[in-house]
Amino acid sequence: MVKGGIGQLVAAAGRAVPVKLNHAVTGIAWNTPGRVALSGDWGTVTAARRIVAVPTSVLAEDVIRFDPPLPVEKR
């Protein structure tokens, strides 16, 4: 168990980088080499890299739209 929750651990590990907690992602576009765009009801952010923590149940329910779709072996 992590005191304060996993969000606290992520925030502490990434103090030197912007960390956004509680931002539900509904789309991930990774069709441009070297760039990824995350979107949700809060808007869109793009960068060279992103870390997104997603429960496997969310992936199984196709809550997040991947563009292009994830290869079968990654799903």
LINUR-V942523 format. One line per field, one symbol per residue. phi: phi as a letter, one per 20 degrees, with the letter a starting at -180 (. if undefined). psi: psi as a letter, one per 40 degrees, with the letter a starting at -180 (. if undefined). burial: 1 if it has 24 or more other C-alpha atoms within 12 Angstrom, else 0. A space follows every 50 residues. Layout:
phi->???
psi->???
burial->???
//
This chain:
phi->.dfnnfgffffffdgecfcddldfedbcdcedgmcccdcafepcccafbb dcecffffffelfdeecfgffgfef
psi->ihheiddddddddfdeihhhifghhehhhfehheiihhiaeeaiiiidii hhhhidddddefdhhhhiiiided.
burial->00000000000000000000000011111000000111100000000000 0100000000000100000000000
//
